[in-house]
Amino acid sequence: ANAFLHQSLSSPCVATIAKAEGIWIEDTAGRSFMDFHGNSVHHIGYGHPRLVAAIKAQLDQLPFSPRRFTNDVSVQLAERLADISPGDLSKVLFTTGGSDANEVALKKARAATGRFKTLSFWDAFHGAGFGAASVGGEATFRSHIAGPLLPGTEHIAMYHPTQCPYGHKTLADSATACANMLDFVLGREGDFCAVIAESMRAVPIVPPPGFWKAVKASCERHGALLIMDEIPTGLGKTGRMFSFEHDGIVPDIVTLGKALGGGVLPIAAVLTTPELDVCGDYAIGHYTHEKNPVTAQAALTTLDIIEDEDLVARSAKIGDAALARLHETLGCSPIVSDIRGRGCMFGIEISSGEDSNISDTECAEQIYYACLSEGLSFKISAGNVLTLSPPMTISEDELSAALSIVEKAVMAAG
C-alpha cells in the first residue's frame, strides 16, 4: 500500500503471492488457493512447462524486434489467428493489452465508416483507456474522470437474466426488448460507426439464442460495424474457440487479449477482414512491442497447447458437468436466484431475500470469505454473483473439490 498508487479492486491487495502453478496460487504465508479468477488469463493454468520452455528458447534466439521490422514468429502468430478464426477475419494487429486492442478497433471503425458514434451497453467492460472507458459501462472506470469522456459514446441497458431493465420476466423477452432498443437507437440517428459488445459478459450473462443474430442484422441494416470484445471469453473459455461462435455470427472486428499470452506475458490482438484494412496511411497502433517475438511466441505456444490438449472441448465438458451439479445441489437454495454460464465460466447469483437483515452483496461476500478460508479464490461480479472461472486444464477431482467448497459455503449462508 505504501509503494503503489491506490485504486479500486487492486491496491491494497489481499495477500502477497509467492508461487503460481497450474490452478494453484500460494502466498508467502504458505497458504494455497485454487484460483477460479485469474483475471481471465489462466486458460492453460499458471506456468505451463511447455510455455515456459518456449519463452526461454525464444529469449535465446531473438529477444526483441523493432516495430519497423518483422520476425518469423510474429508472422506465424498472425497467420495462426487467421486460421482459427471463422469467416474472413484474416488481418491482424497486435497490441500490448486488451484496452489498447479496443482502442484500435474503435479507430478502425471510425476510419472505415466515416462516422464517430458508438453504441454499447451499460455495465460492460472494455478497458481503462479513455476510449475503452467511454464505450464501457462500469461506473468504477468512468465516474472518477473529471470532465467529459469521448463524445458520441451512447449506451443502452443490457438484458439481464433475473433483473430485467426493461421490466420483462423472462430472459428471452428481456433480450428481445434489448435488441429492439438497439435497432431503434441505431436507426434513429443513423450515424453510428460501430456497436461494441462482449459476446458473453464475464459475470457471466449468457445471451439467449438469436440475440446476437438480431444485433448483427441491425448493424448491417444501419451501416454500423459489429466489434466483439472476446478478451475474457475467447480462446476456448466458453467451450468454443470464440464465444460468438455459439451464436452463429461473424463480427466485423474481434479483439483478443488476457489469456493470449498464456498467463505469463501481455499481448492482445485485433482481427478484422481485408475489406476493413483501410488505415494504411494512418498510425492506429504504434506500440513499441507490437511485433515482440517473445510475447508472440508465448501466444503461438498457448494456441498450440489449447489445440494439442483439446482444451476447447474440455472446457465445454467441464462447464456442462459443473452447471449440472450446481443446479442439482444449489438449485433449490433460498439464497440462489440463478445459476448460469458456458464452459469454464459459470456463476451463482445470490439473493439474500427481502426478510434478510443483510444485503445481497454482504451475503455474497460472506460466502466468498468462507470459500477463501477453505482454499478457493474467485471473483464477485455485479455485487452478488459468485463468478467461477477455472483454468481449462483443471482435473475432475480439483473441480469437484472446489464445487464442494462453494456448496458448503452457500448452504451455510442460506
Steps between C-alpha positions, in 0.01 A plus 500: 500500500793736564665417166207502258247758393170410660210399277178306529511120483878465510701712745528415788500129417364187671840334550848462352535215252818294502412225251254432217483156339217328317173601666674590826638818651697507825564799722807583707333356810483160330123501440390342171190598302332358195473805275159523334556862397844547347401829336390276211861433396552146628319295234792251493583540869796681646856425389416231244839321453475500121427873495785584737745298289388673180541845653850414626602371158366811327696724736818324389408516131353850454397709804369813323406636160463873425154573367615608152642150448318169529594148614389150418322423823282813484397418144426140600278622783306736274444224247401255773238737640357537149491120464302443820258788439167452320401688187758731347655636821847481349669837568670547837665770710664427836488726805631467854162476674130455446414864568740603223348241266157654550643846436638375166165340416318828564746694283459247220120520518514879473740488205301234314158664538578872515284519814597543863210398726493164679230302674583271790348364820483630854695278742731378222878513539735570210812634674631798690625731222294808420343346192450161663355654817274722290337206324509293819218524747647422843485796737831403664685586180298810407382698800840622624600673177465878516340645191343325203590161359499447123201663329250287315537193719137409560378212716193288548412258780597137453249220550530329837398145590343584838473879520381616160551874447209498256251355748468155341481178700677262261850513355368459145259793533769714661744426218236576235431837662874570513549411133202716402639794697839459330336498157294808589801700619713403198221596263396820673817691420671281242853621569651223711832352395472193722330297766761367744407224741618198693362188334435365848535713808756343732256543792390266327187600310428256218315646199188307399483342152450752222607809692830564325352409162244777554775742602713409199200550270436844651863598447486397135168677451628830639859491374674446834782252559476236773805483729510194725715526811621142559775602740378294802285247309706409194744214437271223620388620840129462420531166322552650152818665374309830487196559714305658213517166316227374734273755336570429134637841402829645376574855623677763292776550758612277789732585788697243700731530799551375857554124450666550160835529680446176690469667839866606483547790258269785388387494139170583328376500144249660265356283221301631207428442132709610200219738402557695821876527449460870417747674730823453307572874502428542873665391823229317694715291734864602523584275795866444579444128561254455211710222341690386808625148420490384863138595562411366155667169585304487825175547308590253225595234754182567697295431187700181444429384856128576469483298178730211597332445839150541348419763761207658316304175515619447855369842599156412363502168688609663827234768471219255430599287798540796736169662407312168529646440844434854626139488381458172686666608824412869519205543266253493787701719736293797625794736446585389144300690238684375191770258385641564155804486275682342209811287504749599768306817585206444731334697776260480793283805561433559870182657634480525877124553493268784598485387863874479542687747719795506257520606135560273203855634478573436866367148469715434192806637680439274799495203265814620325703532820377161620625350173829689522561357846454152349750564222287623209535846346257648248336829411172662600349675197216752487498508878339162558607244237753236605699485176696178458754481219743208535779423254401265219773262621333434837460135596163348581607441861612862540174626351297278732695620804446864405127456443469326837653805668251730325202277578592479866540877530173579320301249705648638820403854400147400398 
